[in-house]
Amino acid sequence: MTIDSDRLFTVAQTVKLTGYSEESIRRWIRKGALPVERVGPYRRVRVRFSVLRQLFPR
């Protein structure tokens, strides 16, 4: 399966892709260790696939 590098993932999707807990992912976001983008009028948190690929290479 090929995933576009510009694709944005929710925290829940990031948990499934990485295998880490939601608590860990949110902690890394708060600390700035996991860069995120805020989208939409409610500024929802999204993680870019290219960032995940850099931080969690397989």
C-alpha positions as CSV (number, residue, x, y, z in Angstrom):
1,M,0.0,0.0,0.0
2,T,1.4,3.4,-1.0
3,I,0.5,6.4,1.1
4,D,0.8,10.0,-0.2
5,S,3.5,11.9,1.8
6,D,1.1,14.9,2.1
7,R,-1.7,12.9,3.6
8,L,-2.9,14.0,7.1
9,F,-3.8,11.6,9.8
10,T,-5.9,12.0,13.0
11,V,-4.4,11.1,16.4
12,A,-6.4,7.8,16.3
13,Q,-5.1,6.9,12.8
14,T,-1.5,7.8,14.0
15,V,-2.0,5.4,17.0
16,K,-3.0,2.6,14.6
17,L,0.0,3.3,12.2
18,T,2.6,3.5,14.9
19,G,1.4,1.1,17.5
20,Y,2.0,3.6,20.3
21,S,-0.8,4.6,22.8
22,E,-2.9,7.6,22.3
23,E,-1.6,9.0,25.5
24,S,2.0,8.8,24.2
25,I,1.1,10.4,20.9
26,R,-0.7,13.3,22.6
27,R,2.2,13.7,25.0
28,W,4.7,14.0,22.2
29,I,2.4,16.6,20.5
30,R,2.2,18.7,23.7
31,K,6.0,18.5,24.1
32,G,6.6,19.5,20.4
33,A,8.4,16.2,19.7
34,L,5.7,15.3,17.1
35,P,4.9,18.2,14.8
36,V,1.3,18.6,13.9
37,E,-0.9,20.8,11.7
38,R,-4.1,22.4,12.8
39,V,-6.9,22.2,10.3
40,G,-10.5,23.5,9.9
41,P,-12.4,26.0,11.9
42,Y,-12.0,24.0,15.1
43,R,-8.2,23.7,14.6
44,R,-8.2,19.9,14.7
45,V,-4.9,18.2,15.2
46,R,-3.5,16.3,12.2
47,V,-0.1,14.6,11.6
48,R,1.5,14.6,8.2
49,F,2.5,11.1,6.9
50,S,6.0,12.4,5.9
51,V,6.6,13.4,9.5
52,L,5.6,9.9,10.7
53,R,7.8,8.3,8.1
54,Q,10.8,10.3,9.4
55,L,10.1,9.7,13.1
56,F,9.0,6.1,12.8
57,P,10.9,4.5,9.9
58,R,10.2,0.9,9.0
